[in-house]
Amino acid sequence: MKRSIKDFDEDDRPREKLIKEGSDSLTDEELLAIILSTGTKDKNAIELAREILNTFSYEELLDIEVNELSKINGIKNAKASKVVASLKFGRRIAQRLNQKEIKSIKESKDVFLYLKDELKNAKNEYFYAILLDTKNVIISKELISKGTLDQSLVHPREAFKSAIKKSAKSIIFAHNHPSGNPKPSKDDFAITDRLVKIGELLDITVLDHIIIGENDYYSFKRENYI
């Protein structure tokens, strides 16, 4: 027979523990149980949270979607949406704090650190332009495209549109490889060549093109290709 969380001693209930003792006193299961709020007819919220953590790795949870989570028996779209929204919000806070700390780009590693939390576990390829002023201070980060990267997808007009509008002096391009391997493809080399040449025509220096993998990156500048 299922034991409801209401049957627990008050001091053992996740929500009460959070209020009285703070988040550090709770296990991952208990924190997730609070987000879930309720269990199912067969499992209480803690047991349901345990099933989620046993089914998905932490890496998978970073990028999980509603349709994936709702495959677990007893989790419908409303409950799955709540969990996904909480996970995404927490991830965005971490990303914003990390990016806030990096205000200027001094070397290729800075770009990796600036984007790695956002891109290293992404299931799709994201192509970004980082716009810089005369002192290499970041003006903005612009999403140029999403999807499998090829020459037809990265349109020069879109790649440099924001840089022209915001009077950027230089630009760094960056994208991820969902495989986790940052080794550049033939298309990556061709796109880099094309963007560097266009940047010269527009008088906007392409300082680097960074490919972000799972725990490493490739810099065209570092490898003396730019």
MIKOLRO-311733 format. One record per atom (N, C-alpha, C, O, CB): residue in one letter; x, y, z. Coordinates in steps of 0.2 Angstrom, whole numbers, plus 5000, padded with zeros to 4 digits. Last residue first. Glycine has a CB too. Layout:
AXYZ/...
# end
This chain:
I521451564807/I521251634806/I521851674807/I521751734807/I520651644810/Y522251454810/Y521851454803/Y521551524802/Y521351534796/Y521251394804/N522951434821/N523251474816/N522851464809/N523151474804/N523951454815/E522351374832/E522651324827/E522951364821/E523051334816/E522151274825/R521751484837/R522251454841/R522651404836/R523251394837/R521951414847/K520751514828/K521251564829/K521851524832/K522451534830/K521051624833/F519951404829/F520251414822/F520851464823/F521351464820/F519751444817/S519751304842/S519851374841/S520251374834/S520751354833/S520251414846/Y518751184850/Y519251194845/Y519251274843/Y518651304842/Y519051154839/Y518551124867/Y518351164861/Y518951164856/Y519551144857/Y518251234864/D517851014879/D518351044876/D518151084870/D517551084869/D518850984873/N516750934884/N517250964889/N517851004886/N518351014889/N517450904893/E515950934872/E515750914878/E516150944884/E515850984888/E515650844879/G516351074861/G516151004862/G515950994870/G515751044873/G516750964861/I516251214851/I516151194858/I515951114858/I515451094855/I515651234862/I517251304841/I516851244841/I516851214848/I517351194850/I517051194835/I517451474836/I517551424841/I517051364840/I516451384839/I517451454848/H518351584827/H517751534826/H517851474831/H518351444830/H517651514819/D518951754828/D518951674830/D518351644828/D517751674827/D519151664837/L518851884823/L519351864828/L519451784828/L520051764829/L519251894834/V518451964810/V518251894813/V518851874817/V519351854814/V518051844807/T518252134809/T518652084810/T518352014813/T518052024819/T519252104814/I517452224797/I517252194804/I517752134805/I517652084801/I516552174805/D517452274785/D517852304790/D517652284797/D517652324801/D517852384789/L516752204775/L516352244779/L516752284784/L516452324788/L515852204783/L517852124770/L517452174765/L517052224769/L516952284767/L516952134761/E518152044781/E518652094778/E518352144774/E518452204774/E519152054774/G516951974782/G517152024787/G517652074785/G517652124787/G517451984793/I517051894771/I516551944771/I516651994777/I516552054775/I515851904773/K518151814775/K518251854769/K517651914769/K517851964767/K518151814763/V517651754786/V518251794787/V518351844781/V518451894782/V518851744788/L516651674781/L516451724785/L517051774786/L516951834787/L516251694792/R517351584773/R516851624770/R516751684774/R516651744772/R516151594768/D518151514782/D518451544776/D517951604774/D518151664773/D518651504771/T517051454789/T517551504792/T517851544787/T517951604788/T518051464797/I516451374780/I516051424783/I516551474786/I516451534785/I515551404788/A517551284778/A517251314772/A516851384775/A516951434772/A516751274768/F517651224791/F518251254788/F517951304782/F518151364782/F518751204785/D516451164792/D516651214797/D517251254794/D517251314795/D516851174803/D516351074781/D515951134781/D516151184786/D516051244785/D515251104783/K517350984786/K517451014780/K517051084780/K517251134778/K517350974774/S517351004804/S517150964798/S517351004792/S517651064793/S516350954798/P518351004819/P517951034814/P517850994808/P518250954806/P518351104812/K518050924835/K518450924829/K518050954823/K517450934822/K518650854827/P517350914847/P517450984844/P517850984837/P517951034834/P517751034848/N516150804851/N516850804848/N516950874844/N516550884840/N516950744843/G514850804855/G515350814860/G516050824857/G516450844861/G515250754865/S513850804846/S514150734847/S514650744853/S514850694856/S514550714841/P513450934844/P513050894849/P513450824850/P513250794855/P512350874846/H514551064844/H514450994840/H514050954845/H514350934850/H515150964838/N514151234842/N514251174846/N514251114841/N513951114836/N513751164852/H514951394838/H514451344838/H514651274841/H515251264843/H514251324830/A515351564835/A515451504839/A514851454838/A514251474837/A515451514847/F516351704830/F515851654829/F515951594833/F516451574835/F515751634821/I516651864835/I516851794836/I516251754835/I515751764837/I517151784843/I517152024828/I516551974830/I516951904831/I517451894827/I516051974824/S517352204830/S517552134828/S517052084830/S516552104834/S518252114832/K516552314831/K517252324828/K517452254826/K517852244821/K517752354833/A514852344829/A515352304832/A516052314828/A516052324822/A515152234832/S513652424827/S514352454826/S514852414829/S515352444832/S514352524828/K512452364826/K512752384833/K513452414833/K513752424838/K512652324838/K512252334813/K511752374816/K512052404823/K511952464825/K511152334818/I513352244811/I513352314807/I512852364811/I513052424812/I513052304800/A513052144819/A513652174820/A513652244817/A513952294819/A514252134817/S511752104814/S511852134821/S512452174822/S512452224825/S511652084826/K512252044801/K511752094802/K511752134808/K511752194808/K511052064801/F513151944799/F513452014801/F512952064802/F513052124803/F513852024795/A512351834798/A512851824802/A513151894804/A513451904810/A513451784798/E511351874788/E511151864795/E511751864800/E511651884805/E510751794795/R512251884777/R511851934779/R511651934786/R511651984790/R511251944774/P512751754776/P513251804778/P512851864780/P513051904785/P513651824772/H511951614783/H511851664778/H512351724780/H512251754786/H511151694776/V512051464786/V512351524789/V512451574783/V512851574779/V513151504791/L511551364778/L511151384784/L511451444786/L511051494789/L511251324789/S512451334768/S511751364766/S511451394772/S510951434771/S511351314762/Q513451264774/Q513551334771/Q512951374769/Q512851434770/Q514051324765/D512851194789/D513151194783/D513151264780/D512851314783/D512751144778/L512351124804/L512651174801/L512951154794/L513351104794/L513251194806/T510751084809/T511351054807/T511651114803/T511451144798/T511150994802/G510151214820/G510051154816/G510751134813/G511251164815/G509551174810/K509951384820/K509951324824/K509751274819/K509351274815/K509351334830/S510851544819/S510451494816/S510451434821/S510851424826/S510851464810/I511251654827/I511251664820/I510751604817/I510351614812/I511951664817/L511051744842/L510951674839/L510851684831/L510351724829/L510351644842/E512251854848/E511651844844/E511651774841/E512151744839/E511751894838/K512751944862/K512751874859/K512151864855/K511551874857/K512851824865/S513552104863/S512952064863/S513151994861/S513651984857/S512352094860/I514752164867/I514152204866/I513552164866/I513052184870/I514252234859/I516152134877/I515552104873/I515052154873/I514752184878/I515352044877/V517652214873/V517152204878/V516552184874/V516352204868/V516952274881/N518752244864/N518552174865/N518052154871/N517952104873/N519152124866/K518852374862/K519252344868/K519052274869/K519252244874/K519152384874/T517952404852/T518652414851/T519152384856/T519652374855/T518752484850/D516752264855/D516952334854/D517652344852/D518052294852/D516652384859/L515952124848/L516452154852/L516552224850/L516452244844/L517052114852/L514751994848/L514952054845/L515352094850/L515252094856/L514352104843/I514651834843/I514851874849/I515151934846/I515651934843/I515251834854/A513551724836/A513951784834/A514051824841/A513551844844/A513751824828/Y513151554835/Y513151614838/Y513651664835/Y514251644833/Y513251614846/F512251414831/F512751454829/F512651524831/F512151554830/F512751454821/Y511951254838/Y511751324838/Y512351364836/Y512951354838/Y511551344845/E511251094834/E511851144833/E511551214834/E511051234830/E512251124827/N510451004848/N510451034841/N511151074840/N511451094846/N509851074839/K510550964860/K510450914856/K510450934848/K510550904844/K509750884857/A511851024872/A511251034867/A511250984862/A511750954860/A511351104864/N512851024881/N512350964881/N511750974876/N511250934876/N512150944888/K513551134879/K513851074879/K513451014879/K513650964876/K514351074885/L512851264879/L512951224873/L513151154874/L513051114869/L513351264868/E512851324891/E512251334887/E512251284882/E511751264879/E512251404884/D514151304896/D513551284900/D512951284896/D512451244897/D513451324906/K514951374886/K514951304887/K514351274891/K514051224889/K515551284891/L515051514884/L514551474881/L514451404883/L513951364881/L514651474874/Y516151554892/Y515551604891/Y514951564888/Y514351574890/Y515651654886/L517151464890/L516851474897/L516151514896/L515751494900/L517351504901/F517451494876/F517251424879/F516851434885/F516351404886/F517851374879/V517851624877/V517251604873/V516951544875/V516351534876/V517451604866/D519051604884/D518451644887/D517851634884/D517251634887/D518651724887/K519851534876/K519551494882/K518951534885/K518551504887/K520051484887/S520351624867/S519851584865/S519451544871/S518851534870/S520151534860/E520451784876/E520751724873/E520151674871/E519651684874/E521251694877/K519751894880/K520451904880/K520851844876/K521351854873/K520751904887/I518251974880/I518551914878/I519351934877/I519551974873/I518251894871/S517252034894/S517752044888/S518051974886/S518151934891/S518252104890/K516551984904/K516252044901/K516652064895/K516452094890/K516352104906/I515951854913/I516451864908/I516151924904/I515651924900/I516451804903/E514951864922/E515651874925/E516151884919/E516651914920/E515851804929/K513851844915/K513851904918/K514651914920/K514851974920/K513451914924/Q513951704912/Q514051754906/Q514151824909/Q514451864906/Q513451754902/N513651654924/N514251644921/N514451694916/N514951714916/N514251564918/L512351704926/L512851724931/L513551714928/L513951754929/L512751684937/R511651634915/R511651714916/R512251734920/R512551784919/R511051744918/Q511851504919/Q512151534912/Q512151604913/Q512751634911/Q511651514906/A511051494930/A511751474930/A512151504924/A512651534925/A511851404931/I509851524925/I510151574930/I510851554930/I511251604931/I509751554937/R509651424916/R509651484914/R509951534919/R510351574917/R509051514911/R509451314925/R510051314921/R510151384918/R510751404917/R509851264915/G508251354932/G508851344935/G509451344931/G509951374933/G508851284939/F507451344920/F507451404924/F508151404928/F508551454928/F506851424928/K507451214917/K507651254912/K507851324916/K508351364914/K507151264907/L506851154929/L507551134927/L507851184922/L508451204923/L507551064923/S505551214928/S506051224934/S506751204932/S507251244934/S505851174940/A505051164916/A505151234917/A505651244923/A506051294923/A504451264919/V505051024919/V505551054914/V505651124915/V506151144914/V505151034907/V504151024929/V504750994931/V505251024925/V505751054927/V504850924930/K502951074923/K503251104929/K503951084930/K504351124932/K502751084935/S502850974913/S502951044911/S503251084917/S503651124916/S502351084908/A502450864920/A503050864916/A503250934914/A503850954915/A503050824909/K501150904924/K501750894929/K502450894926/K502850914928/K501650824932/A500550914912/A500550974917/A501150964922/A501451014923/A499850974920/N500650794905/N500950854902/N501050914908/N501550944908/N500550884897/K500950664918/K500650694912/K500950764910/K501350784913/K499850704913/I501550534925/I501750604924/I501450624917/I501650604912/I502550604923/G501150404925/G500950444930/G501050514930/G500850564933/G501150424937/N502550334918/N501850314920/N501650364926/N502050364931/N501850244922/I503550434908/I503550394914/I502750394916/I502450444916/I503950434919/K503350514897/K503350444896/K503350394902/K503150344902/K503950424892/S503550644901/S502850614901/S502850544899/S502250514900/S502450654897/L504850664897/L504750654904/L504050624905/L503950584910/L504750724908/E504750684883/E505150634886/E504950614893/E504950554895/E505950654885/N503950794882/N503650734879/N504150674881/N503850614882/N503750734871/V504650894888/V504050874891/V503850804888/V503650764892/V503450924890/E506450864888/E505850894886/E505250864889/E505250804891/E505850894878/I508050894895/I507450854894/I506850894892/I506850954893/I507350814901/D509350934898/D509050954891/D508450924890/D508250914884/D509550944886/L509650894910/L509850964908/L509450984902/L509351044901/L510650964907/L509350764910/L508850804913/L509050884912/L508550924912/L508850794921/E510550704905/E509850704901/E509350754904/E509050784900/E509650634901/E511450724915/E511550754909/E510950764905/E510750814901/E512150724905/Y510850644925/Y510850714926/Y510950754920/Y510750804918/Y511350734931/S509850514917/S510450544920/S510450614921/S509950654918/S511050524915/F508250444921/F508650494917/F509250514921/F509250524927/F508250554915/T507850344930/T507750334923/T508150384918/T508350364913/T506950354921/N508050384942/N508350324940/N508250314933/N508650274930/N507950264944/L507450504943/L508150504943/L508450444942/L509050444940/L508350524951/I506050454942/I506350504937/I507150504937/I507450494932/I506050574938/E506050384953/E505950344947/E506250394941/E506550364937/E505250324946/R506050484963/R506650434963/R506650394956/R507150384953/R506550384968/A504850544961/A505550584960/A506050534959/A506550544955/A505650634965/L504050444965/L503950464958/L504650504956/L504850494951/L503350514957/E504350444979/E504450384975/E504450404967/E504850374963/E503950334977/I503950574982/I504650554983/I504850494979/I505350494975/I504850544990/A502550574980/A502950614976/A503750594976/A504050604971/A502850684978/N502050394980/N502050464982/N502550504978/N502950474974/N502250464990/K501250284969/K501850314971/K501750384974/K501350424972/K502350314966/D499950254964/D500350204967/D501050224970/D501350184974/D500550154961/K499350364960/K498950324965/K499350264967/K499150234973/K498350294961/T500650484962/T500150454958/T499750404963/T499950404969/T500450404952/G501050644970/G501250574967/G500750554962/G500350584959/G501450524972/T501350814969/T500950754971/T501250694967/T501650704962/T500250764969/S502550904967/S501950924972/S501550864974/S501450854980/S501450974968/L503650914960/L503150874957/L502450884961/L501950884958/L503350804958/I504450994968/I504251024961/I503650984959/I503151014956/I504851014956/I504650904978/I504250974980/I504051004973/I503451034973/I504751024983/A505350804972/A504650794975/A504250854976/A503650854975/A504750754981/L506550874970/L506150854964/L505450844966/L504950854963/L506450794960/L506950874984/L506950934980/L506450924974/L506050964973/L507650964978/E507050734986/E506550774990/E506450844986/E505850864986/E506850784997/E508050694977/E507350664977/E506850704980/E506350714978/E507350594980/D509150754982/D508850774976/D508150744975/D507750784972/D509350744970/T508750795000/T509050754995/T508850784988/T508350824987/T508950684996/L508950945010/L508550895006/L508950855001/L509450884998/L508050935003/S509751035016/S509550975020/S509150925016/S509050875019/S509151005026/D509951145008/D510451095008/D510251035013/D510650985012/D511051135012/S508751225009/S508751175004/S509351125004/S509351065002/S508851214997/G508151235026/G508451255020/G508551205015/G508551145017/G509151285022/E507451195037/E508151185038/E508551205031/E509151205031/E508251115038/K506051245036/K506351245042/K507151245042/K507451275046/K506151195047/I505751235022/I505651295026/I506051295032/I506251355034/I504851295027/L506251105019/L506451155016/L506351225019/L506851265020/L506151165009/K505451025028/K506151025029/K506451085025/K506951115028/K506450965026/E504151045022/E504251075029/E505051075030/E505251125034/E503951025034/R504350985010/R504151055010/R504351085017/R504651135017/R503451065008/P504650845014/P505150885010/P504950965011/P505451005012/P505050865003/R504450785030/R504050805024/R504550855020/R504750905023/R503350835025/D504950765042/D505250725037/D504950745030/D505150715025/D505150655038/D504250835052/D504950855051/D505250815045/D505850845042/D505350845057/E503050765052/E503050835049/E503750855047/E503950885042/E502750885054/D503150595047/D503250645052/D503350715049/D503650725044/D503850625057/F502050555033/F502750555036/F502650605042/F502150645043/F503150595031/D500850555028/D500950505033/D501550515036/D501750485042/D500850435030/K500950635017/K500550665023/K500650615029/K500550635035/K499850675021/I501450555008/I501950605011/I501550635018/I501950655022/I502150665007/S500850395009/S500750465007/S501250505011/S501450485017/S500050485008/R501250245004/R501250285010/R501350355008/R501750375004/R501950265014/K500350114996/K500650174995/K500650215002/K500150225005/K500450224990/M500449945000/M500050005000/M500450065000/M500950075004/M499550005006/
# end
